Amino acid sequence: MEWSAPSINRAQRVLPSTRDNFADGKPACISRPPSSSSSMSTSSSPSSSSPPPPYEDIHLLSKPLSLLNVGATETISFPSDFDRTGFPATPCPRPELVHSKWKYNAGVTIPHLREALDSLDTQMASLLSQRQELESHLEQAVRSQSPIFRLPEELLSLIFVTGVCDAEDEDPLMVSSLMLVCRYWKDVAVNTPELWSTICISPHDSLEKARRRLARSKSVRLDININFNPRVDNPSAVTENIIHAMDFLRPALWRTRSFRLSVPNRPQAHAALLRCKEDAPFLETLSICVYHSMQDDHYSSPCLPLFNGYTPRLKSCSFTSFNFGWDRRIVSGLNVLHLVGYWNGFSPSVDTLLDILRGCPNLQELTLRNVSDVDSEPVVCLDQEFSATKVVKLPRLTKASFYYAGNIRTRLLLSQISFPALESLDLSYLDNMTPIIEHLRQQSLTSLPLQHLRIESCFFNEHKFVSLLKRLMSLTALELVDVEDISYFLLKNLSAPPASHPWVCPKLERLNFDGCTALEWDSLRSLVESRLCGKPSQLSSASTTAASRPVSSASASAYIHSLASARCSSPIPGPRRLSSIDVTRCHQISKEMVQWLRMYVRDVRCESGKGIWGESILP
């Protein structure tokens, strides 16, 4: 259907079209709804009151519709206007929408329309792609303004080193997590040699990984750890891997800061240490562990000298069942010395240990563990000989541990060394340690700032032990594990001293009675109550009378607070309140007793009870 008009005025526009689109060759006349001004000017005409065509008959044509090739172009001619002004009748671009009504054109086929729709979809997809690209650029621009991305590479690298290397327990996945943040962080991490200074070779850490870390470490100091536990089924493959690892690391041993070797047997340790012949000017920590300590073979002779005997910075040595011939060159000037797993003829003599200690005047930590004791026959001769020798002074020794090191050896060593700065002492599996307690008491007459004392599986004279505790005014932790000599006498002296006497161990805060089955509940309860608020021993007569009466657990706190005024008037300082107590494997301590302890002690450790199905439940 076609719109016809007798004359062309301003309210009518002619849309030029091609002849292919119109069979009759005449332009199609398109009616435009008259504007408000035109309607007012032609209000007298009868056509002005006619309504506009319906919305369904209006076809909105815009610039992209020219691609349809259906008879409409992107320009519209106004011949009446041009005739009035006298300008040449040239097409005038009109960007606004045009209302048209045109008849169906048989020349426009369905494939053409579909092709036009596909073209529009392609344009829309291209615009969406451009939008996404612009959004990505915008996001990158906003992210680049973040302070963390404006940090210099040197500062960010220092932050990585501080967070990874200075941690107490180094996480091997921390560096990998940092590299997954972004490409910039990955580049910084890869170009930070300190992050790759730790090289581990084990059944779980391949040689290829170690080679990559060694290449990224450049020339920084290395921490090398070679660990093959004895659970591996194929010993020959372990030996081959150890040899390959040492051959690979041998050119970099000169810049090694710490070297740790753990192998199942001595032949493997011998094969590895044969590659350690170069100087180690930066070596500070050396640890060699042989798991099968009881093995006796022809490799027991040392493969010396280690690192060509040149380790000027070596400060820490830990040897487990490794026979180094007790060479003084490698154990001189140390701060830390650990000797573990020397049995029978391989155990060091007392003279050897004293010579090593003389060469380490700045020793701070000493450990003897699982070492066979010396013969008991020449003990009297050794006592007379050592009484005339000069005492070895260790003014910086702060931590000492004697775990199954032999009663005679430990007693003779403690009698010949001076340790005025000792703070932590561990004595375990030494049988009768009464002579050792006497040596400690003699040391306390000059200076013994002991803060932590642990005794396990030993027996002693309780009176002498109490006399030692009276000298340990700075003791904060006392651990008595599997000790059967704890009685009412010890707990009473820790609870309430006699009149005009100071408290025994006034700074004591932690008690461990693990496995002490002879412990009495009444004595333990009195000890806890007496140290609740630092209650002094000297009270008024009324208070003393009240103290003699039994106190129930429900009224214990009120009873203690009622005596607070008497404590303020006492010249004797009170003790510290207990913060931790361990009664594990003390079967005489019932569930109700543990609950009472938890009312007044912050941390109470005990053996977990078992439910009906064997699950662990709190007592």
DOKOLTOR-602026 format. One record per residue (C-alpha): x, y, z. Coordinates in pm, whole numbers, plus 50000, padded with zeros to 5 digits. Layout:
residues N
XYZ ...
END
This chain:
residues 619
500005000050000 501285034849914 500615069450057 499585095349787 499435133549807 498385158949544 501045184049642 504315184649836 504705208950121 506935211950429 505005185450610 505935159950346 509405147550261 510635127549965 512955098650033 515075091149724 515465055249636 516875033849363 514905020449076 515674985249179 513704989949493 510575005349329 508924989249036 507175020548912 510275042548931 508515069449134 509765081149469 507795070949769 506175099049961 506565095550335 504285114350566 505815130550875 503615140451166 503265178351164 504975197851436 503145219751682 503975251551486 502845237951156 499635225251306 498855259451446 499555276551112 497335252650920 494595249351172 492085262150916 492845233850677 490645203550710 493695179750719 495045195451036 492455178351248 493205144051111 495015120851363 498605109151300 499145074851154 499215046051406 502475035451577 502465002351395 502635020551059 505675041051155 509045025751059 512035041351228 514895044350985 518355053551104 521785054250954 522655017050995 519485007550800 521175018950478 522904985450481 519574968450424 519374982650069 515594983650083 515105017249914 516085041950188 519265062150192 520905081250470 520025115350315 516595131250269 515665158050014 513365187250078 512545201049727 509925225949850 512395242250088 515095244649827 512675260649580 511805287849827 515385296849916 516805293249568 519625270249670 520495241449442 518445210749513 521195189449676 520495162449931 520715174950290 521865150750556 519245145150825 520485125251129 517085124651299 514665096151275 512295094950980 508765081150976 508025061050667 505435037950533 506365018450234 504954989250053 506534955050046 509404952449803 509734919149630 513424925949562 514324923149933 514864886350005 515054867650329 518784859450288 519484896550249 517654904250574 519434876550756 522744888850620 521924923650747 521094909351094 524374890251093 526184922451008 524524939851302 525454910951533 529064913651416 529104950851490 527574945151834 530134918151913 532934941251802 531604968852027 531314945052321 534894933752265 536044969652261 534104976052581 535744946652755 539164958352641 538484993352772 537264979053102 540454958553129 542594989253062 540575008553319 541054981153579 544804980353514 545005017953539 543135017753872 545264988854004 548455006453904 547545034554142 547605010454440 550525017354680 551744981354671 552354984154294 554195016754331 556825001454563 560304999054414 561494964154330 564294966454587 561884974554870 559404947454766 562244922454744 563354931755097 559784926355222 559744891755063 563064882555224 561894894455565 558604875455545 560064842955412 563584839555551 563114855655892 560144834055989 560614809156272 559284779756071 560104785555708 557234775355481 558514759755156 555284770054981 555534806755075 557664816154774 555344797554538 552364815854686 554054849454633 554754841054270 551074833754207 549894868754304 550774886153978 553424887253708 555184916653870 555564898354200 556744867354019 559494886653840 560584902754167 560624869054349 562594851754073 565174879954071 565624879054452 568484854454518 567914853054896 564574835654843 566344806554671 569244802554913 567764771655083 568494740154885 566954707255000 567654673254847 565594643954975 563224617254844 560574644754824 562844672054677 564274663254338 567684672054207 566104692153925 564404714754178 567704719554359 569414728254030 566774754953957 567104770254304 570904769954281 570794788953950 568434815354092 570484819554411 573324834954208 576164841654458 574394845254795 575124823255098 573534788755080 571724766855334 572134730955215 570094702455360 570544666555238 568144643455419 567584606655338 565834588355622 566464551455685 562954541155576 563944540155209 563784504555076 566614506654820 569924515754994 571964514554674 569694540254510 570034562554817 573814560954798 573744569554428 571434599254491 573664611954771 576764610154550 574994628054263 573774654954502 577254661154643 578824661954296 576214687354192 576694709254502 580474706554523 581234737954315 578984758554546 580304745954881 582614776054914 579594798954971 577724775555204 576414791055527 574914759655680 575414723255582 573164695455714 573644659155616 571354630955738 571964596055601 571054560855714 574564546455770 578224555455792 579284543755442 576874568755290 578144596355518 581724587055423 580874588455049 579274622655088 581954638455306 584714627455070 583404655254841 583834681755115 587514689655059 587284726154962 587594755255204 584384767655366 585114803555467 581424811955526 580294780055700 578534787956031 576454756656104 577484720456052 575204690856125 575974654556042 573534627356145 573944589856100 570684572356188 572104537556247 574254546956542 574944511556662 576464500156334 580104489356353 582024488856024 585324498655868 583994533455792 584234542556159 587554559556092 587064596456014 587464610855665 589494641055763 590074669155723 586564682355658 586444713255437 590224712955422 590284722155791 589384758255710 586114768955877 586864802556043 583194811956097 581934778656228 579864784756546 577454755356570 578204718056543 575824688956582 577174653756540 575034622456570 577014589856562 579614605856338 583174598156433 585304628156347 588234616356554 587484643656810 589504667256594 589914700156783 590124720656464 586484715556374 585074719556728 587004749756848 585544784156908 581944771156903 578804786457051 576644755157020 577804719057057 575554688157033 576984653057066 574434624957025 574614587256988 578124576357084 578244541557228 580894518757370 584364526357234 583204556157028 582024576257329 584314605157428 586254604157750 585994630658019 589454644057929 588424647257563 585284666357651 587164689657884 589724697057612 586924705157368 585254727857624 588524746157687 588684754057318 585164769057331 585274796657595 582204813557442 580054782157445 576364790157500 574644756457454 575894721457538 574044688557477 575174653157554 572564627257463 572704589257443 576374585857531 577804555457708 579134561758056 582784558258147 584064528658346 583234530258714 586484514358838 588894543858803 586364568958939 588314575559259 591504581859062 589624605358829 588224624859123 591714629859268 593124639358928 590374664358847 590524680359188 594024692659105 593224704158750 592124738858659 588384744958633 587074751958283 585214784958282 582194788758057 580864823358143 578314824057858 576844789157895 573064793957926 571644759957830 572874725157915 571294691057861 572524657257986 570144630757855 571384595457927 574924608757920 576214587258205 576054595358573 579814594858625 580604615358316 577994641658403 579164644058764 582804647858665 582024673858400 579904695158632 582614693558895 585214707258653 583324735058477 582014768258597 578724781058455 577684813358629 575114822458358 573264789158327 569514794358278 568214760558156 569294725858272 567994691658167 568994660658363 567424628058238 568084591158299 571084596358526 570114572258807 571234586459143 571854623359084 572414633759446 576134641259381 575104662159080 572674681859298 575514688659539 577684702559259 574804725059151 574384737559506 578074746359526 577764765459198 574714784059335 576834797559621 578514820559368 576044825259083 573404802858932 570504822058766 568674790058678 565184796058536 564214761958397 565054728658563 563924695258422 564574661658591 563324629458433 563584593458553 566114600458826 566164596159204 567784618859460 567864629459823 564814651159875 566354672060155 569384681159943 567124689059654 565084712959869 568284729659986 569194735059619 565774749659543 566204774759824 569184788759635 567334791459302 565524824259353 565024830058979 563514795958897 560274799658697 559704764058564 560224731158750 559614698258567 559754665358755 558854637158514 558604601158633 560194610358966 559024589259259 560844609159528 558254636859550 556624636659890 554854659460132 558214674560240 558984689859898 555504703959841 555324717860194 558564737360145 557234751059819 553964760459987 554614778660310 558114785760444 558784787260817 558434819761006 560834847760906 562114827160613 561824837060247 559734817759998 561314788659814 561404797059442 559204828259470 559124833059091 557894797759021 555004797958771 555044764058596 555004729758757 555184696158581 554464664358777 554004641458478 554044605258593 554644613358962 552324587359111 553474594059470 552104629359461 549604636659742 546514656759664 546344675259995 549904687659957 549284698559598 546124716759698 547914735259978 550644745159734 548144759859486 546184778559755 549274793359916 550454808159585 547124821759466 547714858059565 551184856859715 549894850660066 552724854860320 553534830360595 553374854860886 549794863860972 547984875661276 546974851061542 543374851961425 544424846061070 546654817461174 543794801661360 541554805961059 544204791460835 544314759761042 540674752560963 539894732760648 538584753260361 536154740160102 536834745059734 533784767359698 534994792159963 538694791159883 538704823159680 536774842859945 539104829660213 542164841260022 540764876159965 539904879560333 543604876860417 544744902760161 545044930260421 547474909660630 549624903960320 550064941260264 551494946160615 554004917460584 557654926360503 558224893060321 557394894859948 554864869359829 555364844059549 553954845259201 550724827959118 550984794558938 550014797558573 550524761658456 550484727558618 550784693158455 549384662058628 549434638758327 549624601658419 548924609958783 546154584658836 545614594559197 544304628459078 540594624259013 538324642958776 536934664959054 540454674259164 541354685158812 538234706558798 539234723259125 542714730558990 541214747158683 539384771658906 542664787159023 545294777358763 545034790758412 546554760558231 545984725858375 547174696358172 546044661258243 545444628458074 542344628657859 539544605957965 538014579757737 534414578957631 532244548557584 533564544257229 537194551557319 537144588057212 539114613857411 537064635657643 538114662257891 538104651358255 
END
